[in-house]
Amino acid sequence: MARIIAIANQKGGVGKTTTAVNLAASMAATKRKVLLIDLDPQGNATMGSGIDKYDEICTTYDLLVEETPFEQVVITETSGEYHLIAANGDVTAAEVKLMEMYAREIRLRNALEKVADQYEFIFIDCPPSLNMLTVNAMAAADSVLVPMQCEYFALEGLTALMDTITQLGKLVNPKLEIEGILRTMYDPRNRLANDVSDQLKQHFGEKVYRTVIPRNVRLAEAPSFGAPAMYYDRASTGAKAYLALAGEMLRRKEKKSQAVA
């Protein structure tokens, strides 16, 4: 059964989509079966996976609203070697139509229940806002991975996000937990970044990943070539960081499994 992880932050520009694409590719490189779901109408994760969002393609709109079978929606060939459910501008309409539909909060959960055993990891790239699409992601997920920059306002926003996750857990998904907090665009020469990083570790302890994602030009360039960083420049510090993150997550998962056993 897949571990379903929503990648979310209500603040934009924190490396959420970059994390979704590169983490999916890194997990796929470890021979895990991975599905990436793009829930953001901007379709950046779709483009970053080598799929043109302007082509005639099925999207998360078709899956959630039209109830198109999963097999007709999933794209099995991407530049990151993972499976993808794409998004484009049509997904904006999904948010409006979901408001009028029965079981609107759990439509993604219901769709994934039938296919979760086909994957080891399912990553959901959420829009940078709390809307019905994000609620669907939280309702379907086992956990939430939070990318954030080590800045003062990001720290304030994290408190609000944690409250949101807690409330959604009570309302639609009691099993929802924090997968981890990922420090992105990190510059160790920046004193504020180090101070915020220390505060994160004090408040959230082991929930903060040891792996940090540095500011890296290759990570910024890769989407314009329609590929994750590891296929654009595997030797870049950004690509290596996401491979390290995948390794850390796998070790955590194994340790958790042993603890349960």
Buried (B, 14 or more C-beta within 10 A) or exposed (E): EBBBBBBBBBBEEBBBBBBBBBBBBBBBBBEBBBBBBBBBBBBBBBBBBBBEBEEEBBBBBBBBBBEBBBEEBBBEEBBBBBBBBBBBEBBBEBBEBBEEBEEBBBBBBBBBEEBBEBBBBBBBBBBBEBBBBBBBBBBBBBBBBBBBBBBEEBBEBBEEBBEBBEEBBEEBBEEBBBBBBBBBBBEEEBEEBBEBBEBBBEBBEEBBBEBBBBBBEBBBBBBEBBBBBBBBBEEBBBBBBBBBBBBBBBEBBEEEEEEEE
